[in-house]
Amino acid sequence: MKNQGGDLFIVDNSDKDWKVRNYLEQWTDLSVSFDIATGFFEIGALLALDGQWQKLEKLRILMGDEVSRRTRQALLDGVKSAGTILDISIEREKDRNDFLTGVPAIVDALRKRQIECRIYTKEKFHAKAYITHAKHAVVGSAALVGSSNFTHPGLTDNVELNIQIRREVEILQEWYERHWSEAHEITEEILRVIERHTKEYSPFEVYAKALQEFFRAHEMTAGEWERSKSRMYSVLDQYQREGYQSLMKIAGQHGAAFLCDGVGLGKTFIGMMVIGLVRELLGSGAILGYDVLGFKPLLFFILPSAGFFVVGLMMAFFNWIELVYKQAKGMK
């Protein structure tokens, strides 16, 4: 902080004991709300004020983006840009804050609309201002206007140039309200970006994700499994292999597929190929030859007689689908 010419009050982050963060922290004790305009918003700004911003009844953040076209696509691009910047800042925050301490409080405030976020895409928006509304009229509103974005570097590290305004703050507030009304609500989008990093995962989900990363780029493909592990695939003629592959492709796209072909063209063999794939998963605890469970919970399914049991399960499954369909249509 520097004082020049009596009334000029400068905050530039040059003093290690007096930065934009310190200025805002002191105003949280005096204020009922903040209105913030920033070119960019990062999670580190709120975390730098953790324990202080919670004292405010309302915190509005009006942010810009790098897009200035007046189209719906500009809005979508702007939201994506803001989300990407926020997402990157959260990943960076994990380097110094493994458990993202302070982030759950931000999520809760976004849900309750204690914190509201909007993005301005009508024109390129790169303003920086911090309007603080005091609890008592005797203190009055004030504003810090300058170069600091609402980011951790902008509040603490970068050499910035910000000056405090105490007179005619209502003119600046009118400017803020005008741009706020023209901006688009993105609080939900911001909430979704942050929630992705704070979601609690079950042990099984963590295990499944670990397996996915472990086998990434060297997992056995369906084709490799068919050629090396399947006992039926080598028996099939080429047109039957193509039928099986088409069946699996359609099932993958739509969740189900019907095998329809002329009499005597080998539908039974194709069906046995599908049954073999199901039996491997249920019986060996493996997918495409890779052990995912670590034990053989249903070893029965790899025995020859279990093929009939798999057929029964598949028939029961399709009967269940038909029943659900009829109930949805109001049929008995």
C-alpha positions in Angstrom: 0.0 0.0 0.0 1.2 3.5 -0.8 -0.3 6.9 -0.1 0.4 9.7 -2.6 -1.2 13.1 -2.7 -3.3 12.7 0.4 -6.5 11.0 -0.8 -4.8 8.6 -3.3 -4.9 5.1 -1.8 -2.9 2.5 -3.8 -2.8 -1.3 -3.2 -0.2 -2.9 -5.5 0.9 -6.2 -3.7 4.4 -4.7 -3.3 4.2 -4.8 0.5 4.4 -8.4 1.8 2.2 -7.4 4.7 -0.4 -5.5 2.7 -1.8 -7.0 -0.4 -5.2 -6.9 -2.2 -6.0 -10.0 -0.1 -5.4 -8.1 3.1 -7.5 -5.2 1.9 -10.4 -7.5 1.1 -10.0 -9.4 4.4 -10.4 -6.2 6.4 -13.5 -5.2 4.4 -15.2 -8.5 5.0 -15.4 -7.5 8.7 -17.1 -4.2 7.7 -19.2 -5.3 4.7 -22.5 -7.0 4.1 -21.7 -7.9 0.5 -19.1 -7.7 -2.3 -19.6 -7.0 -6.0 -16.6 -8.1 -8.0 -15.7 -7.6 -11.6 -12.9 -9.6 -13.0 -11.5 -10.7 -16.3 -10.8 -14.2 -15.0 -11.9 -16.1 -11.9 -9.9 -18.8 -10.2 -10.7 -20.9 -7.1 -7.5 -19.8 -5.4 -9.0 -16.3 -4.9 -11.8 -17.6 -2.6 -9.4 -20.0 -0.9 -7.0 -17.1 -0.2 -10.0 -15.4 1.6 -11.2 -18.6 3.3 -12.7 -17.9 6.7 -13.3 -14.3 5.7 -15.6 -14.3 2.6 -18.1 -16.5 4.7 -18.9 -13.4 6.8 -20.6 -11.8 3.7 -24.3 -12.2 3.1 -23.7 -12.0 -0.7 -20.8 -12.2 -3.1 -21.4 -11.5 -6.7 -18.7 -12.3 -9.3 -19.0 -10.8 -12.8 -16.4 -12.3 -15.1 -15.4 -12.0 -18.7 -14.0 -14.4 -21.3 -11.9 -14.3 -24.4 -14.9 -14.3 -26.8 -16.6 -11.1 -27.9 -19.1 -12.3 -30.6 -22.8 -11.6 -29.9 -24.0 -15.1 -30.5 -25.3 -18.1 -28.5 -22.1 -19.9 -29.5 -20.2 -17.0 -27.9 -22.1 -17.7 -24.7 -21.3 -21.4 -24.9 -17.7 -20.7 -25.7 -17.5 -18.2 -22.8 -18.9 -20.6 -20.3 -16.6 -23.3 -21.5 -13.6 -20.9 -21.3 -14.5 -19.9 -17.7 -15.0 -23.5 -16.7 -11.7 -24.5 -18.2 -9.8 -21.7 -16.4 -11.6 -22.7 -13.1 -10.9 -26.4 -13.6 -7.2 -25.7 -14.3 -7.0 -23.6 -11.2 -8.5 -26.3 -9.0 -6.0 -28.9 -10.4 -3.2 -26.4 -9.6 -4.6 -25.9 -6.1 -4.3 -29.6 -5.4 -0.5 -29.2 -5.5 -0.5 -27.2 -2.3 -3.9 -28.3 -0.9 -4.3 -32.1 -1.4 -7.7 -32.3 0.2 -9.0 -29.0 -1.2 -9.6 -27.6 2.3 -12.1 -24.7 2.0 -13.7 -25.9 -1.3 -16.7 -27.6 0.3 -17.7 -24.3 1.8 -17.6 -22.7 -1.6 -19.8 -25.4 -3.1 -22.3 -24.9 -0.3 -22.3 -21.1 -0.9 -22.9 -21.6 -4.6 -25.8 -23.9 -3.9 -27.4 -21.4 -1.5 -26.7 -18.5 -3.9 -24.6 -16.8 -1.3 -22.1 -16.7 -4.2 -23.5 -15.9 -7.6 -21.6 -15.9 -10.9 -22.3 -14.4 -14.2 -20.4 -14.1 -17.5 -20.4 -11.1 -19.8 -20.1 -12.0 -23.5 -21.7 -9.0 -25.2 -18.3 -7.5 -25.6 -14.9 -8.5 -24.4 -14.9 -7.9 -20.7 -11.7 -7.4 -18.9 -12.6 -5.0 -16.0 -11.3 -5.4 -12.5 -13.2 -3.8 -9.6 -14.1 -4.7 -6.0 -17.1 -2.8 -4.6 -17.5 -3.3 -0.9 -20.9 -2.5 0.7 -20.5 -1.6 4.4 -22.9 -2.9 7.1 -23.3 0.7 8.5 -24.1 3.8 6.6 -21.5 5.8 8.6 -18.8 3.7 6.9 -20.3 3.8 3.4 -19.5 1.8 0.3 -16.0 1.8 -1.3 -14.3 0.4 -4.3 -10.9 -0.9 -5.3 -10.4 -0.4 -9.0 -7.3 -1.4 -11.0 -5.6 -4.4 -12.6 -6.1 -7.3 -10.1 -8.1 -10.2 -11.4 -10.0 -12.3 -8.8 -7.3 -14.9 -8.8 -4.7 -16.0 -6.3 -1.8 -14.2 -8.1 -4.0 -11.2 -8.6 -4.6 -10.9 -4.9 -1.2 -11.8 -3.6 1.7 -12.2 -6.0 1.5 -10.0 -9.1 2.6 -6.4 -9.0 -0.7 -4.7 -9.7 -2.0 -1.1 -9.6 -5.3 -0.6 -7.8 -6.7 2.6 -6.3 -9.5 2.9 -3.7 -12.5 5.1 -4.5 -14.6 6.5 -1.7 -16.5 9.2 -3.5 -19.2 8.7 -6.1 -19.1 5.0 -5.7 -22.8 4.9 -6.8 -21.7 5.8 -10.3 -19.5 2.7 -10.3 -22.3 0.7 -8.8 -24.6 1.7 -11.7 -22.0 0.6 -14.2 -21.8 -2.7 -12.4 -25.5 -3.3 -12.2 -25.9 -2.5 -15.9 -23.3 -5.0 -17.0 -24.6 -7.6 -14.4 -28.1 -7.3 -15.9 -26.6 -7.9 -19.4 -24.5 -10.9 -18.3 -25.6 -14.6 -18.3 -26.1 -16.6 -15.2 -23.5 -19.4 -14.9 -23.6 -20.3 -11.1 -24.8 -23.8 -11.9 -22.1 -24.3 -14.5 -19.4 -23.1 -12.0 -20.9 -25.4 -9.3 -20.7 -28.4 -11.6 -17.0 -27.7 -12.4 -16.1 -27.5 -8.7 -18.3 -30.4 -7.6 -16.5 -32.8 -9.9 -13.4 -32.2 -7.8 -15.1 -32.6 -4.4 -17.3 -35.6 -5.2 -16.9 -38.5 -2.8 -16.2 -41.8 -4.5 -16.8 -45.3 -3.2 -13.9 -47.7 -2.7 -15.2 -49.7 -5.7 -15.2 -46.6 -8.0 -11.7 -45.8 -6.9 -10.6 -49.4 -7.6 -12.3 -49.4 -11.0 -10.7 -46.1 -12.0 -7.3 -47.5 -10.9 -7.8 -50.5 -13.1 -8.8 -48.3 -16.0 -5.6 -46.3 -15.7 -3.5 -49.4 -15.1 -4.7 -51.1 -18.3 -4.8 -47.9 -20.4 -3.0 -48.3 -23.7 -2.2 -51.9 -23.2 -5.6 -53.6 -22.6 -6.6 -56.5 -24.7 -8.9 -55.5 -27.5 -12.1 -57.3 -28.4 -10.4 -58.6 -31.6 -7.4 -59.9 -29.7 -9.6 -61.7 -27.2 -11.6 -63.3 -30.0 -8.6 -64.6 -31.8 -6.6 -65.8 -28.8 -9.1 -66.6 -26.0 -12.4 -67.5 -27.6 -13.0 -71.2 -28.4 -15.9 -70.4 -30.7 -14.5 -67.6 -32.9 -12.1 -69.9 -34.9 -15.1 -72.2 -35.7 -17.2 -69.4 -37.2 -17.2 -68.7 -40.9 -16.3 -65.2 -42.1 -19.9 -64.1 -42.6 -20.8 -65.4 -39.1 -17.9 -63.4 -37.6 -19.2 -60.3 -39.4 -22.7 -61.1 -38.0 -21.3 -61.4 -34.5 -19.3 -58.2 -34.8 -22.3 -56.3 -36.1 -24.4 -57.7 -33.3 -22.0 -56.4 -30.7 -21.6 -53.0 -32.4 -25.4 -52.5 -32.4 -25.7 -53.6 -28.8 -23.0 -51.2 -27.8 -24.8 -48.3 -29.5 -28.3 -49.0 -28.4 -28.0 -51.2 -25.3 -29.6 -54.2 -27.0 -29.6 -56.1 -30.4 -31.6 -58.8 -32.1 -30.0 -61.5 -34.1 -32.1 -62.1 -37.2 -30.9 -64.3 -40.1 -32.2 -67.0 -42.5 -32.6 -70.6 -41.4 -29.4 -72.6 -41.5 -27.0 -69.7 -41.6 -25.5 -70.2 -38.2 -27.4 -68.1 -35.7 -26.7 -70.7 -33.0 -23.0 -70.4 -33.5 -23.1 -66.6 -33.3 -25.3 -66.9 -30.1 -22.7 -69.3 -28.6 -20.0 -66.7 -29.3 -22.0 -64.1 -27.3 -22.6 -66.6 -24.5 -18.9 -67.3 -24.4 -18.2 -63.6 -23.8 -20.8 -63.5 -21.0 -19.4 -66.6 -19.4 -15.8 -65.3 -19.4 -17.0 -62.2 -17.5 -19.1 -64.0 -15.0 -17.0 -67.1 -14.6 -13.4 -66.0 -14.6 -13.9 -62.5 -13.2 -12.1 -61.2 -16.2 -12.8 -58.9 -19.1 -11.1 -59.6 -22.4 -8.6 -61.8 -20.6 -7.8 -59.3 -17.8 -8.5 -60.2 -14.2 -10.5 -57.4 -12.7 -11.8 -59.0 -9.5 -8.8 -60.9 -8.3 -10.7 -64.0 -7.5 -13.1 -66.5 -9.2 -16.5 -65.7 -7.7 -18.7 -67.6 -10.1 -16.4 -70.4 -11.4 -19.4 -72.4 -12.2 -20.0 -70.2 -15.3 -16.9 -71.5 -17.1 -18.1 -75.1 -16.9 -19.7 -76.6 -20.0 -23.1 -77.0 -18.4 -23.2 -73.4 -17.4 -23.9 -72.4 -21.0 -27.5 -73.4 -20.6 -27.7 -71.4 -17.4 -26.4 -68.3 -19.2 -29.0 -68.8 -21.9 -31.6 -68.9 -19.1 -30.3 -65.7 -17.6 -30.4 -64.0 -21.0 -34.0 -65.2 -21.6 -35.0 -63.9 -18.2 -33.3 -60.6 -18.9 -35.3 -60.1 -22.2 -38.5 -61.2 -20.5 -37.9 -58.5 -17.9 -37.4 -55.9 -20.6 -40.6 -56.9 -22.2 -42.4 -56.8 -18.8 -41.1 -53.3 -18.1 -42.1 -52.2 -21.6 -45.7 -53.5 -21.1 -46.0 -51.8 -17.7 -44.8 -48.5 -19.2 -47.6 -48.8 -21.9 -50.2 -49.6 -19.2 -50.6 -53.2 -20.5 -51.1 -56.3 -18.3 
